[in-house]
Structures are given as structure tokens and as C-alpha cells.
Amino acid sequence: MAKNKKFKETDITDYYDLKTDKVDELVAALRGEVPAGAEEVSMNISDCTGVDDPKNVTRRGVQRKFDPYKTDFLGRIPAWVKALFVKWWFAGMVCYFVMWGLSGMDSLDRAVILGAVIGLVVDVLVNPLFRFMETDRREYDAFMMFPFPFKAFWTFFANIIYYVLVIAFVMVCYAGLNELIIKISGAESVLGGVEPLLFGVITLAIDMAFIGIKDGVVGIVRKLRKKESVANV
């Protein structure tokens, strides 16, 4: 049985030969130019897909062209706007579906249950959604208390404990707001209850305040470590 012959680098000198002509054709096609002697490449969607779909034709009868660099509507929205909206919406949703059903409970028990539910929602839905939308720049790390690129088991409990603390501060803010309204209006009590829109805003503000403090501390620690590493060199 014949043994397989091992190839040497001297035997395959053209193995890593770069096809520069193909690269030039690709660059010219992206610029809309046609190299000399080459056939014109159609960028019509129907020609690229091979399917004659009426959606690929405008109302004026012009063929729609394929644009590989075109971004959709959500792609044009800044990451910070999407992150704040998602966090606000989920907090208001939890208030609507959970908190209104706990109106007969003690305030402490209600804060613990509500914080646990929000922590669960953040760990299971919000943070994975951020990971799905982010790019290699990881622009959504600034909106997560535990911005780990991998799914860790301990973050499930850490988010629950953290958001119980956040909801406790939210309750304190509501109590202070009611006291302020009583002093300004002169009324004996405030009859207004908790509603999702304001609850989402206050929860978002407190959450981002804690995240901002955490990011500041982490930044200071990293600078100190960097100075120590430079001094030790």
C-alpha cells in the first residue's frame, strides 16, 4: 500500500498566492465600477436572488437594488436609547402584571417579591436581549450591573438580590415623593397609587445610578492597577 506523499512548502509555491485580480473586481463592484473586459454585475434584487417578486419593484417600475451595507430602522437608533427603553419597558411591565396584584400585601413583602421578579426578568430576558443586539464593542455593558459575556449561574441570584435592593430604594422614593406632595399641597394624604410609567422611570433612574457608581469604582480600580503594573516594570 502506497504511503501518502507529504507536500513541502517548495512544492506548493502557489498555494498561498493571492488572487489580486479577484480582489480588484470585488472592490470595483462595490464602487459601482466595471473593470475592463469584465461583465457588468447586476445589483438588482431579482437578479441576485433569481426570484421575480413584485416587492422587488418600486411603484414607478424600477428594480430595487441589493445593498449589503444597508441598515434597518432599529440599527439607526443609538444603543443607549434602545437600552434605556428596554429597561424602562420591562420595569413598567412587571409593575403592571405583578405589583398591582400584590396591593393587599405588606409593603416589605411586596418589595421583596417585586424585586425578585424584576431580577428574574433581567437575568432571563433583558441581559440576553442586550447580548443579542450588541456588537464586538459590547456597547450594552454600561447598562448591566453584571456585564459578563457568558451565562453564569451565580448571576441569577445576584440579579435577584440586587433588584430587591433597587425596589427598596424605589419604595423610599415613592414615600419621599408623597411627603413632598403633602407638604406642597397641604393635604393630609396622597390618594394616588403606583402606576407603570412613573414606576419604570424611577426604577430606571435608581438602577442606572447604581450601575454608574459600580462603573466608576471599577474604572478607579483599573487605573490603580495599571499604575501599579507600570511602576513595577
N, C-alpha and C positions, 0 to 999 in steps of 0.2 A: 504494500500500500504506500503510495507516494505521500511524502510529507508536504505540508503546506509551505510554500516558499515565503520567507519573511522579506518584506519590502524594506529597502533602505531609503533614506531621505534623498540619496543621489539618484535613485531610480524613479522617483516621482517628483521631479523638479517643478512640474506644472500643477501639482496637486493644490497648492495654495495660491495659484495665480488668480489675481483679482480681475473679474470681468469688468474692466473700466468702461467698455462701450455700453454695457447694460446699465451701469450707474448713470452714465451721461443721458441715456434715453429716459430713465426714470426722472432725473432732475428736470429735463426738458419738458416731459409730460406734466410735471407738477407746475411748471412755469407757464404752461399753455403753448410751448413752442414745439415745433416738429423738426427733428433732425433731418439733415439732407439724406435722401434715399430711404427714409423710413415712412411707413404708412401712418396716416393720421389716426390717433386713438380717440374713439368717441367716448365722451363722458356722460352721455345720456343714460338715465337710469334704466330705461327699457333695453338699451343695447348692452349695458353691463350685466343686467340680470337675465336677459333673454326672455323676459315676460312682458307682453304688451298689456299693461294695466292702465285703465283710464285715469287713475290717480297720478300717473307719471306725466300727464299732460295738463298744462295750465288752461285757464278759460279761454285764452287767446290762441290755443292750439300749439303752443310752444312746448317742446320736450323739456322736462325738468332734468337738470344735470346733477350728477353724483358729486358730492363734496365730502371727502373723508374727514375734513377738519371742521365740519360744521358742528356747533354745539347747540343743544336743545335749550328750552326756556329755563329749566332748573339749573343748567350748567352756567347760565349768566348771572344767577343770584349769588352774592358773596356767601362764603361758608359761614361767617358769623351770623348772618341773618337767618339762614336755614337752621343753624344750631340753636339759636335763641328761640325761634318759633317752635321747633320740635319740643324743646324742654318746657316751654310755656304751655303748649297744647296738651302734652301728656299730664302735666300737673293739674290743669283745669279738668281734664277728662277724669282723673282719679277723684277729684273733688265732686264732680257731677255724679259719678256712678257709685262712689264709696262713702264719701263724707256725709252726704245728705241722708244716707241710710243708717248712719250712726248718730243721729241727732238726739236720741234718748239715752246715750251712754255718758259716762263720766268724761270730763274733758281730758284727763290724763290717759285713760284707756283709749279714747278716740284718737289722741295724738300718736300713741304707740302703734295702733292698727293702721292709721293713715300713713305714717312714716314707713312702716314695714311694706305696705302695698306699693308706695312710690319707689322705694328701694328695689323691690322685686321688678317693677316695670322698667326701671332704669337699667338694671343688670340684664334683663332678658330681651328688652325691646330697644330702648334708646341707644345704649352703647353699641350693640351690634349694628344698628342702623347707621350710626356715625362711622363705624369701621367699613361699612359697605359703601358709603358715599365718599370717603376720604381718598386722597391720592398718596403718592410716595412722600409728600411733605407732611402728612399726618396733621392737617390743619385743625382737626377736631379734638386734639389732645387738650387744648386750652379750655374745653368745655366739659371735661370729665374729671371727677375727683380722683379716680384710679385709672389713668390712661395707659393701660397695659395692652400691648399688641396681641396678646394671646388670652384665651379664656381660662382664667384661674378660678379654682373652686372657692378660695377664700374671699374673693371679691363679692360673691353673692351675699355673704353675711356682713362684709364691710359696708356695702352699699345700704343694706337694711339699717344697720346701726347709725350710719352717717345721716340718712334721711329722717330717722326718728329724731335726731338732734336738730335737723333743719326744720321739721314741723314744730318742734318745741319752740323754736325762735319765731316761727310764723304765728303761733298762738300768742306769744308775748307781744308781737307787733300788732295783732288784732286788738288785744286788751289795751295797749297804749293808744291805738287809734281811737277806740271807743271812749277812753278817758279824755282824749283831746277834743273830740266832738262834743262831749258832755260839757266841758269847760267853756268851749266857744259858744255853744247854743244855749247853755243854761238849763238843758233838760235833765231830768232825773235819771233817765236811762236811754239807751240806744236800742231801738227795736230792729234795726237792720241785721240780717244774718249773713253768713258766709256764702258767697256765690263764686262760680268757677273762674270768671275773668280776673277779678281782683286777687283771688287766691293764687292763680297762676302767676300773676305779676309779682306778688310778694314772695312766693316760693322761689321764683326765678332769681329775684334780686338777692335773697339771702344765700341761695345756692352758689351764685356767681361770686358773691363776696367771700365765701369760704374758699372757693376754688382759687380766687385771686390771692388770698393770703397764703394758701398752700404753694402756689406757683412762685410767689415772692420768696418764701422760705427756701424752696428748692433751688431757686436761682442764686440766692446768697450762699447756700452750702456749696453749690457747684463752683462759684467764683473762689471761695476759700480753698477748696480742694485743688483748683487749678493753680492758685498762687503757691500752695504748698508743694505741688509737683514741680513747678518751675523753680522754686527755691532749692529743692533737693537735687536738681540736675547739676 
